[in-house]
Amino acid sequence: MLSLVFLAGPFAPSLSAHAAEKSSIDTADTAFMIVATALVLMMTLPGLALFYSGMVRRKNVLATMAQSAGALALVSLLWAGAAYSLSFSGGGAFLGNAERFFLGGIGMDTVSPWAKTIPEILFMLYQMTFAVITCALVGGAVADRMKFSGFLLFCALWLFVVYVPSAHAVWGGGFLQEWGFVDFAGGSVVHINAGVAGLVAALVIGQRQGYGRENMAPFDLSLAVLGTGLLWVGWFGFNGGSALGAGSRAVFAIVATHLAACAGAMVWGALEWLERGKPSVLGIISGAVAGLGTITPASGFVLPWHGALIGAIAGVVCYWFCTKLKHRLKYDDSLDVFGVHGVGGMLGLLLAGVFATAWVSVTPDAPGVSGLLEGDLRQLGVQALGVAITTSWCVVGTLVVLYVVKAVTGLRVDHEQEREGLDLALHGEALHQ
């Protein structure tokens, strides 16, 4: 018997205060969150893998897919081992504790204080899918030129240096949550972090060979369209699931999400139509993703038609960043991670402070959040401060991680490998001719 206890080690449920936080587990909420978790996992593989790989050159398609697959596998293991506990255990202002290392203390009926109607193991898994896609998103900014070994090491370090403190600060009882900063589904934790980290990485690694001189047309936009569809549907789990239960707030978030994507696609396409005479398929899907990313932090606080308006604003602002400012500043964010996700996350958080409608988010335990249109100027100020803090921490943390990775594995493939293509050079595989 003693040997069995010893072998169970940290995996055995404990009687800690955190584990003792129990509530009646609701089967409907649990079923809903299982589906939401599957949808968000699908967003990385195959959704993001197809979306990204359709927009790179033929010689880098498999390497781009490998980044999504590698991030999914590695980050999942690190999340279950330590990152979940550091994000959602303990009451520290900046970081959690080791109470849930290796999922210790989680039993069959244990619930998290952050999600009291579903098993904590499911809450852990749902939050894992967010960490996975955030790391995978960064890869789009440095597609075509980053070492796979460097990317994996970057994901492992960046998860703990940037993502975990951000997740704890916003969702795990940290200082931003205490200040009243609201981010329903990841405008700061996911989109600002991914977009800003992608921009910093692109600047540190440098432009692709031939950038601005050679043809770098997408390999197959049909793959990107298919990936967009999977992302779009998966976003219902991303935003709707962030209600952490099956109810009206989840449905409101899903409707706002869908309308934002539609508005973003229409506005971006219309701007291209006016400027170039033709709306491109790439523009339409980029606008949809911009709308999806921008509505994410506001989706559980606003009305559905606010979602459409937020998506339309995203279509204008993200279009300008991706097609005007990027070319003016000549930075090589390969797949516009910053212009779509980083800018969209910042914009969505600020607009949450404008459009938040109290009755959408009211709960038995707390009043709803009101934005500027309901007379609360303070909320907009808190949102702006949260955006500034998240962005600053991400810049500093990402720089530190990048230079550590550069010293250990190197960041960029050599000249010949880049010319040959990362599929063959890094993975020994290539698409059939």
C-alpha positions as CSV (number, residue, x, y, z in Angstrom):
1,M,0.0,0.0,0.0
2,L,2.8,2.4,0.9
3,S,4.4,1.7,-2.5
4,L,1.2,2.6,-4.3
5,V,1.0,5.9,-2.4
6,F,4.6,6.7,-3.3
7,L,4.0,5.9,-7.0
8,A,0.9,8.0,-7.1
9,G,3.0,11.0,-5.8
10,P,1.8,14.3,-7.2
11,F,-1.0,12.7,-9.2
12,A,-3.0,11.7,-6.2
13,P,-5.8,14.0,-5.2
14,S,-5.0,16.0,-2.1
15,L,-7.0,17.6,0.6
16,S,-5.6,21.1,0.0
17,A,-7.8,24.2,0.2
18,H,-7.8,24.5,-3.5
19,A,-8.9,20.9,-4.0
20,A,-11.6,21.3,-1.4
21,E,-13.3,24.1,-3.6
22,K,-16.1,21.9,-4.8
23,S,-19.5,22.5,-6.3
24,S,-22.2,20.5,-8.0
25,I,-20.8,19.5,-11.4
26,D,-23.4,20.2,-14.1
27,T,-23.6,17.6,-16.8
28,A,-24.9,20.1,-19.4
29,D,-22.1,22.5,-18.7
30,T,-19.6,19.7,-18.8
31,A,-20.9,18.4,-22.1
32,F,-20.8,21.9,-23.6
33,M,-17.3,22.5,-22.5
34,I,-16.1,19.1,-23.8
35,V,-17.4,20.2,-27.2
36,A,-15.9,23.7,-26.9
37,T,-12.5,22.2,-25.9
38,A,-12.6,20.0,-29.0
39,L,-13.4,23.0,-31.2
40,V,-10.6,25.1,-29.9
41,L,-8.1,22.2,-30.3
42,M,-9.3,21.9,-33.9
43,M,-8.4,25.6,-34.4
44,T,-4.7,24.7,-34.1
45,L,-4.6,21.4,-35.9
46,P,-5.9,21.4,-38.6
47,G,-7.3,24.9,-38.7
48,L,-4.3,27.1,-38.2
49,A,-2.0,24.6,-39.9
50,L,-4.1,24.9,-43.1
51,F,-4.6,28.6,-42.8
52,Y,-0.9,29.3,-42.5
53,S,0.4,26.7,-44.9
54,G,-1.8,27.9,-47.7
55,M,-0.2,31.3,-47.5
56,V,3.5,30.4,-47.6
57,R,5.5,29.2,-50.6
58,R,5.3,25.6,-51.7
59,K,8.7,24.7,-50.4
60,N,7.7,25.6,-46.8
61,V,4.2,24.2,-46.5
62,L,5.0,21.1,-44.5
63,A,7.4,23.0,-42.2
64,T,4.7,25.5,-41.5
65,M,2.3,22.7,-40.6
66,A,5.0,21.2,-38.4
67,Q,5.1,24.3,-36.3
68,S,1.4,24.0,-35.4
69,A,1.8,20.3,-34.7
70,G,4.9,20.8,-32.7
71,A,3.4,23.6,-30.6
72,L,0.3,21.5,-29.9
73,A,2.3,18.5,-28.6
74,L,5.0,20.3,-26.6
75,V,2.8,23.0,-25.0
76,S,0.2,20.5,-24.0
77,L,2.7,18.5,-22.0
78,L,4.2,21.6,-20.4
79,W,0.8,23.0,-19.6
80,A,-0.3,19.8,-17.8
81,G,3.0,19.5,-16.0
82,A,3.4,23.0,-14.6
83,A,2.0,25.9,-16.6
84,Y,-1.6,25.3,-15.6
85,S,-0.8,25.3,-11.9
86,L,1.3,28.5,-12.3
87,S,-1.6,30.2,-14.1
88,F,-4.6,29.1,-12.1
89,S,-3.5,28.0,-8.6
90,G,-2.8,30.3,-5.7
91,G,-3.6,33.9,-5.1
92,G,-0.4,35.7,-6.1
93,A,-0.6,39.1,-7.9
94,F,1.8,38.0,-10.7
95,L,2.0,34.2,-10.6
96,G,0.3,31.1,-9.2
97,N,1.9,28.3,-7.3
98,A,3.0,24.7,-7.6
99,E,-0.1,23.2,-6.1
100,R,-1.3,21.6,-9.4
101,F,2.0,20.5,-10.8
102,F,1.5,17.3,-12.8
103,L,-2.2,17.8,-12.1
104,G,-1.7,16.9,-8.4
105,G,-4.8,17.2,-6.2
106,I,-7.3,16.9,-9.0
107,G,-9.9,14.3,-8.3
108,M,-13.0,13.1,-10.1
109,D,-15.2,15.7,-8.4
110,T,-12.7,18.5,-8.0
111,V,-13.7,21.8,-9.5
112,S,-11.7,25.0,-10.0
113,P,-12.8,28.3,-8.3
114,W,-12.8,29.7,-11.8
115,A,-15.3,27.2,-13.2
116,K,-17.4,25.7,-10.5
117,T,-19.9,23.6,-12.6
118,I,-17.4,21.5,-14.6
119,P,-14.6,19.1,-13.5
120,E,-11.3,20.9,-13.0
121,I,-9.6,18.5,-15.3
122,L,-11.8,19.8,-18.1
123,F,-11.1,23.4,-17.2
124,M,-7.4,22.6,-17.3
125,L,-7.8,21.0,-20.7
126,Y,-9.8,23.9,-22.1
127,Q,-7.3,26.4,-21.0
128,M,-4.5,24.2,-22.5
129,T,-6.0,24.7,-26.0
130,F,-5.6,28.5,-25.5
131,A,-2.0,28.2,-24.6
132,V,-1.4,25.9,-27.6
133,I,-2.9,28.2,-30.2
134,T,-1.2,31.3,-28.8
135,C,2.3,29.7,-29.2
136,A,1.4,28.3,-32.6
137,L,0.2,31.7,-33.8
138,V,3.6,33.3,-33.2
139,G,5.1,30.9,-35.8
140,G,3.2,32.7,-38.6
141,A,5.2,35.9,-38.2
142,V,8.5,34.0,-38.8
143,A,7.4,31.5,-41.4
144,D,9.8,30.5,-44.1
145,R,13.0,31.2,-42.1
146,M,13.0,30.0,-38.4
147,K,14.6,26.8,-37.3
148,F,12.2,24.1,-36.0
149,S,14.5,23.4,-33.0
150,G,14.5,27.1,-32.3
151,F,10.8,27.4,-32.6
152,L,10.2,24.5,-30.1
153,L,12.6,26.0,-27.6
154,F,11.0,29.4,-28.0
155,C,7.5,27.9,-27.3
156,A,8.8,26.1,-24.2
157,L,10.4,29.2,-22.7
158,W,7.9,31.8,-23.9
159,L,5.0,29.8,-22.4
160,F,6.4,30.4,-18.9
161,V,8.0,33.8,-19.4
162,V,5.1,35.5,-21.2
163,Y,1.9,33.5,-21.4
164,V,1.7,32.1,-17.9
165,P,2.1,35.4,-16.1
166,S,-0.4,37.0,-18.5
167,A,-3.0,34.3,-18.0
168,H,-2.6,34.5,-14.2
169,A,-2.8,38.3,-14.2
170,V,-6.0,38.4,-16.3
171,W,-7.9,35.1,-15.5
172,G,-6.2,33.5,-12.5
173,G,-6.8,36.0,-9.8
174,G,-3.8,38.2,-10.6
175,F,-3.4,42.0,-10.4
176,L,-5.2,42.9,-13.7
177,Q,-8.2,40.9,-12.7
178,E,-8.2,42.6,-9.4
179,W,-8.1,46.0,-11.1
180,G,-11.3,45.1,-13.0
181,F,-9.6,44.6,-16.4
182,V,-11.8,42.4,-18.6
183,D,-10.8,40.0,-21.3
184,F,-13.5,37.5,-22.0
185,A,-11.7,35.1,-24.3
186,G,-8.1,36.2,-24.8
187,G,-7.6,39.6,-26.5
188,S,-4.6,40.2,-24.2
189,V,-3.6,36.7,-23.1
190,V,-3.8,35.2,-26.6
191,H,-4.0,37.9,-29.4
192,I,-1.8,40.7,-28.1
193,N,0.8,38.2,-26.8
194,A,0.9,36.3,-30.1
195,G,0.9,39.4,-32.3
196,V,3.4,41.4,-30.4
197,A,5.7,38.4,-29.9
198,G,5.4,37.7,-33.6
199,L,6.4,41.2,-34.5
200,V,9.4,41.2,-32.1
201,A,10.5,37.8,-33.4
202,A,10.2,39.0,-37.0
203,L,12.3,42.1,-36.3
204,V,15.0,40.1,-34.4
205,I,15.2,37.4,-37.0
206,G,15.1,39.7,-40.0
207,Q,13.4,39.7,-43.4
208,R,13.1,36.7,-45.6
209,Q,15.6,36.5,-48.4
210,G,14.2,38.4,-51.4
211,Y,11.4,40.1,-49.4
212,G,10.0,42.9,-51.4
213,R,11.9,41.8,-54.5
214,E,10.9,38.2,-55.2
215,N,7.5,36.7,-55.8
216,M,6.2,35.3,-52.5
217,A,2.7,34.5,-53.6
218,P,0.8,32.0,-51.5
219,F,1.1,28.4,-52.4
220,D,-2.6,27.4,-52.3
221,L,-5.2,29.9,-51.0
222,S,-7.8,27.1,-51.1
223,L,-6.0,25.6,-48.1
224,A,-6.1,29.0,-46.4
225,V,-9.9,29.2,-47.0
226,L,-10.4,25.8,-45.6
227,G,-8.4,26.7,-42.6
228,T,-10.4,29.9,-42.1
229,G,-13.6,27.9,-42.1
230,L,-12.2,25.6,-39.4
231,L,-11.0,28.6,-37.4
232,W,-14.3,30.4,-37.7
233,V,-16.3,27.4,-36.4
234,G,-13.7,26.7,-33.8
235,W,-14.0,30.3,-32.6
236,F,-17.5,29.4,-31.4
237,G,-15.8,27.2,-28.8
238,F,-13.1,29.8,-28.2
239,N,-15.5,32.6,-27.4
240,G,-18.7,30.7,-26.5
241,G,-16.8,28.3,-24.3
242,S,-15.3,31.2,-22.3
243,A,-18.6,31.5,-20.6
244,L,-17.6,28.2,-19.0
245,G,-21.1,26.8,-19.2
246,A,-24.1,26.3,-21.5
247,G,-26.2,29.4,-21.1
248,S,-27.4,32.5,-22.7
249,R,-24.2,34.4,-22.3
250,A,-22.4,31.7,-24.3
251,V,-24.9,32.0,-27.1
252,F,-24.7,35.8,-27.1
253,A,-20.9,35.5,-27.4
254,I,-21.2,33.1,-30.3
255,V,-23.7,35.4,-32.2
256,A,-21.5,38.4,-31.6
257,T,-18.5,36.4,-32.8
258,H,-20.2,35.3,-36.0
259,L,-21.4,38.8,-36.9
260,A,-18.0,40.3,-36.2
261,A,-16.4,37.8,-38.6
262,C,-19.0,38.6,-41.3
263,A,-18.5,42.3,-40.9
264,G,-14.7,42.1,-41.0
265,A,-14.8,40.0,-44.1
266,M,-17.2,42.4,-45.9
267,V,-15.4,45.6,-44.9
268,W,-11.9,44.3,-45.8
269,G,-13.1,43.0,-49.1
270,A,-14.9,46.3,-49.8
271,L,-11.8,48.3,-49.1
272,E,-9.8,46.2,-51.5
273,W,-12.6,46.5,-54.1
274,L,-12.5,50.3,-53.8
275,E,-8.7,50.5,-53.9
276,R,-7.7,47.8,-56.4
277,G,-10.9,47.2,-58.3
278,K,-11.2,43.6,-57.2
279,P,-11.8,41.9,-53.8
280,S,-9.3,39.2,-53.2
281,V,-10.0,35.9,-51.5
282,L,-7.0,36.5,-49.2
283,G,-8.5,39.8,-48.2
284,I,-11.9,38.4,-47.4
285,I,-10.5,35.6,-45.2
286,S,-8.1,38.0,-43.6
287,G,-11.0,40.4,-42.7
288,A,-12.9,37.5,-41.2
289,V,-10.0,36.5,-39.0
290,A,-9.5,40.1,-38.0
291,G,-13.1,40.4,-37.0
292,L,-12.9,37.2,-35.0
293,G,-9.7,38.2,-33.2
294,T,-11.0,41.7,-32.4
295,I,-14.4,40.5,-31.0
296,T,-12.7,37.9,-28.8
297,P,-12.1,40.0,-25.6
298,A,-15.5,41.8,-25.9
299,S,-17.7,38.9,-27.0
300,G,-19.1,38.1,-23.5
301,F,-19.7,41.7,-22.6
302,V,-21.4,43.2,-25.6
303,L,-24.6,42.9,-27.7
304,P,-24.6,41.0,-31.0
305,W,-24.9,44.1,-33.1
306,H,-22.0,45.6,-31.2
307,G,-20.1,42.6,-32.5
308,A,-21.0,43.5,-36.0
309,L,-19.8,47.1,-35.4
310,I,-16.6,45.9,-33.8
311,G,-15.9,43.5,-36.7
312,A,-16.4,46.4,-39.2
313,I,-14.0,48.6,-37.3
314,A,-11.5,45.7,-37.2
315,G,-11.8,45.4,-41.0
316,V,-10.7,49.0,-41.5
317,V,-8.0,49.2,-38.8
318,C,-6.4,45.8,-39.4
319,Y,-6.5,46.4,-43.2
320,W,-4.5,49.6,-42.8
321,F,-1.9,48.0,-40.6
322,C,-1.5,45.0,-42.9
323,T,-1.5,46.8,-46.2
324,K,-0.2,50.3,-45.5
325,L,1.8,50.6,-42.3
326,K,3.6,47.2,-42.8
327,H,4.8,48.3,-46.2
328,R,5.8,51.7,-45.1
329,L,7.9,50.4,-42.2
330,K,9.1,47.4,-44.2
331,Y,9.0,44.8,-41.4
332,D,8.5,41.2,-42.5
333,D,5.7,39.7,-40.5
334,S,5.2,36.9,-42.9
335,L,1.5,36.1,-42.3
336,D,0.4,39.4,-40.6
337,V,0.2,38.0,-37.1
338,F,0.7,41.4,-35.6
339,G,-1.5,43.3,-38.0
340,V,-4.4,40.9,-37.5
341,H,-4.0,39.4,-34.0
342,G,-1.9,42.0,-32.2
343,V,-3.8,45.0,-33.4
344,G,-7.1,43.2,-33.3
345,G,-6.5,42.2,-29.7
346,M,-5.6,45.8,-28.6
347,L,-8.6,47.2,-30.5
348,G,-11.0,44.7,-29.1
349,L,-10.0,45.3,-25.5
350,L,-10.5,49.0,-25.9
351,L,-13.8,48.6,-27.6
352,A,-14.9,46.3,-24.8
353,G,-14.4,49.3,-22.6
354,V,-16.7,51.3,-24.9
355,F,-19.5,48.9,-25.7
356,A,-19.7,46.7,-22.6
357,T,-23.4,46.3,-21.6
358,A,-24.0,45.4,-18.0
359,W,-26.9,43.0,-18.3
360,V,-25.0,40.8,-20.7
361,S,-22.4,39.9,-18.1
362,V,-24.3,40.2,-14.8
363,T,-24.0,37.1,-12.5
364,P,-25.5,36.1,-9.2
365,D,-22.1,36.9,-7.6
366,A,-21.2,40.2,-9.4
367,P,-22.8,43.1,-11.3
368,G,-22.2,43.3,-15.0
369,V,-19.5,45.3,-16.7
370,S,-20.5,48.7,-18.1
371,G,-18.5,50.5,-20.8
372,L,-18.3,54.1,-21.9
373,L,-21.7,54.0,-23.6
374,E,-23.2,53.2,-20.3
375,G,-21.4,56.0,-18.6
376,D,-18.3,54.2,-17.2
377,L,-15.2,56.0,-18.4
378,R,-13.1,54.2,-15.8
379,Q,-13.5,50.9,-17.5
380,L,-12.1,52.2,-20.7
381,G,-9.1,53.6,-18.7
382,V,-8.5,50.2,-17.1
383,Q,-8.7,48.5,-20.5
384,A,-6.1,50.9,-21.9
385,L,-3.8,50.3,-18.9
386,G,-4.1,46.6,-19.3
387,V,-3.3,46.8,-23.0
388,A,-0.2,48.8,-22.2
389,I,1.0,46.5,-19.5
390,T,0.4,43.3,-21.5
391,T,2.2,44.7,-24.5
392,S,5.2,45.9,-22.6
393,W,5.6,42.7,-20.7
394,C,5.3,40.7,-24.0
395,V,8.0,42.8,-25.7
396,V,10.5,42.5,-22.8
397,G,9.8,38.8,-22.2
398,T,9.9,37.9,-25.9
399,L,13.2,39.6,-26.4
400,V,14.7,37.7,-23.5
401,V,13.5,34.4,-24.8
402,L,14.6,35.1,-28.3
403,Y,18.2,35.9,-27.3
404,V,18.3,32.8,-25.1
405,V,17.1,30.7,-28.0
406,K,19.6,32.3,-30.3
407,A,22.4,31.4,-28.0
408,V,21.3,27.8,-27.5
409,T,19.9,26.6,-30.9
410,G,20.1,29.6,-33.1
411,L,17.0,31.3,-34.6
412,R,17.3,31.2,-38.3
413,V,18.2,28.6,-40.9
414,D,21.2,29.3,-43.0
415,H,21.2,30.8,-46.5
416,E,21.2,27.5,-48.4
417,Q,18.5,26.0,-46.3
418,E,16.2,29.0,-46.8
419,R,16.7,28.8,-50.5
420,E,16.1,25.1,-50.7
421,G,13.0,25.3,-48.5
422,L,12.4,24.3,-44.9
423,D,10.4,21.2,-45.9
424,L,13.4,19.4,-47.3
425,A,16.1,21.2,-45.2
426,L,14.5,20.7,-41.8
427,H,12.2,17.7,-42.2
428,G,13.5,15.7,-45.2
429,E,10.0,15.8,-46.9
430,A,8.4,17.7,-49.7
431,L,5.0,18.0,-51.4
432,H,4.6,15.9,-54.5
433,Q,5.2,17.8,-57.7
